[in-house]
Amino acid sequence: MKKQLNLMTLKTLAIVALSAVAISCSNNDQEVLEDDMNAIQDESSAPESNNLTSACSFGNMKYTYSGGFDVNKNVNTEIDDRSCPYNYVQTTNGTPYTWGVYRLRAGTSTDGLQPRIERASRVVTKVRSGNYVSVNGVVRIKKAGDGASTSTNGNLGNSNGTYFIQAKGTHNGGGGSPDPAICLFVAKPITVNGVQYYDIYREQITVRGGSGAGGRTLYGPITRVRQNRDFAVNVTTGFHQNPGQSMSHYVNATINGVTANFQVPRPDLAKQAKLRMGAYRCKGGEAEILWRSVTSGFRNN
């Protein structure tokens, strides 16, 4: 009888032990699954899709990033989203860094204008020498809409491509948009020997409030960058006055190591200086601009 009890006890202990192992394995599997799902979420935060007809989630909204630390917050925590169906997200993009992703789809803006997801810098409101605002960061271009880089220096050409940073500022005397662009840096697709590149141009006003072929011109290409490769972007806009000279309104830029500075016409009319970064405009297909290591400088004394 005692031997039978001992045998039953051993069997019971064995069953309990096996159950514990099974539960432990199940828990471990669950933890691994959750870790894998988190990893997959990070990598797929900006999913690839060829479906250009899916419905928009929303448009024309301002929001802050709720997925953790915002790596582009140094410009502004508020995201100005006038596009759909994509929102601002963050991803490692297969690198050691975290990138802010600004992704657009052509023809999906709800206000009839070009789609955009951007952040606005602080605004220089005192037109005094030494006042400025700057945005610096590392950019990758994965897509910039459909269409070739057929524009040439001095000719506004087609409207292909996507802007990734622009200088803006209101002025006295009227004319143009109530929130006019002054110069915009645009990436235009170009294929060389089967490899995708982007020519970077500066689209600049010729008169205050200028737009279209009658009010803007194209300068460049400033540089050429390869698809999904790092390049540095440093843009500063503000005011400067040398002794005995009139005030100048400038937009100074270094793109991919190439300096391209612009003196804004009629600086005497200037009321402010500011920048917007992210992604703006997509003519056909999709655009996807990535930003990381973003900093911003500001003086408004």
C-alpha positions, 0 to 999 in steps of 0.5 A: 500500500505504501509503495502504491502511495509513493508511486502515485505521489511520484506520478503526481509530482511528475505531472505537476512538473511537466505542467509547470514546464509547459506553462513556463514555455508558453509564457516564454513563447508569449514574451518572445511573440510580444517582443517580435510583434514590437519589432515588427511594429517598429519596422512596419510603422510606414508600411509599403503599399501599392494601393493608391485608392484606399480611403483617407483616415483624416486630413487637415489636422494638427496633433502631437506624436503619441508613440513615445519620444518624438525625434523631430520635436526640436522644431515643433511638437505640433505636426501639421497634417493636411494629408491622408491616409498616412500619419506621422510615424517613426521607424529605424528604417533598418539603421541604428537611428530613429527617423521621423517619417513624412509620407504623402499620397498624391490627390488625397488632400481634403482641401483640394491643395497639395498634401503635406505633413510638416512642422513649423519652426518658431517665427522671427518677428523682429526684423533686426540684424542677427535675428534668425531661425535654423533647422538642421538634420539628416534626411533620406528620400525614399520616394518623391512622387512620379515624374522625371527631373526635367527642370533646368536652372532658371526654368520653373519647368514641371511641378514634379517632386516633393519639397522637404524644407521651405522658408516662409515669411509675411511681408508688407505691401500685399500680393500673393498668399497670406502665408507666402513661401520665399524659397523651397527646396525640392527633390525631383526623381531622376534615374541614372543607369537603373539607379534612383536618385533625386536632384535637389533644386531651390525654388525661389521667388523673384518678387514678394508673394511670387508664385508660379512661372511668373513669380518664381524661378528654379535654381540648380540642381544644387546636388544629387542624392541617392535614394534612401541614403543620408544627406545633411540639410542645414537651412537658416533664414533671418536678417543681417545688416552690415555697417552703412548698408541696408538690411538683408533678408537671407536664406542660407542653406547647405545641402549634402555639403553644397552651399546655396545661399539666397538673398530675398528680394525687397528685404525692406518689405519683410515682416518675419522669417520662418521655416517648415520641414517635413514633406510637401507636394506629391504629383502622382504616386507617393512621397516619403521623406525621413528626418533624424538628428533634428536641431533648431536654432532661434534668435528674436531679440 
